[in-house]
Amino acid sequence: MFKTLFKKAKSSNSTGKKLDPSELFDLLKSYAKQELLDPLKSLPRWLGLGLLGSFGLIVGIVLLLMAMLRALQTETGTMFTGNLSWAPYVAAIGALLIIALLLISRISSSKAK
C-alpha cells in the first residue's frame, strides 16, 4: 500500500527536488482514498452477509431446539409425562445455553488473535 504511493512520489521526485505542497496534498488524498474510502465502500456487502449468516444461524438453532423438544416429548413414551413434563423444556434450555456459551467462546477467542 505504501510502496505504490512512494513509487509515485519517487517517480515525480526523481530530479532530487522537494515535493510541492500540491503534490504532497495529492499524495495524501490518494492515500486516504485507497486506505479509507475503498474499504468503506465494501462495508455494506460484508455487513449484509454477516447479518444474513447470523439470521440463518439463529433460525437453524431454533429449529433444532424445537425438534429436540418435540422428540423428547413424543419419542420417550411415558418417561416425561405427569410430574416430569417440565424436563424436556429444561433439556432444551440447557442445550441452548451450551450452544450460546460455545458461540460466545468462539467470539472472544477470535478477538484475542
C-alpha positions, 0 to 999 in steps of 0.5 A: 500500500505504501510502496505504490504511493512512494513509487509515485512520489519517487517517480515525480521526485526523481530530479532530487527536488522537494515535493510541492505542497500540491503534490504532497496534498495529492499524495495524501488524498490518494492515500486516504482514498485507497486506505479509507474510502475503498474499504468503506465502500465494501462495508455494506456487502460484508455487513449484509452477509454477516447479518444474513449468516447470523439470521440463518444461524439463529433460525437453524438453532431454533429449529433444532431446539424445537425438534429436540423438544418435540422428540423428547416429548413424543419419542420417550413414551411415558418417561416425561409425562405427569410430574416430569413434563417440565424436563424436556423444556429444561433439556432444551434450555440447557442445550441452548445455553451450551450452544450460546456459551460455545458461540460466545467462546468462539467470539472472544477467542477470535478477538484475542488473535 
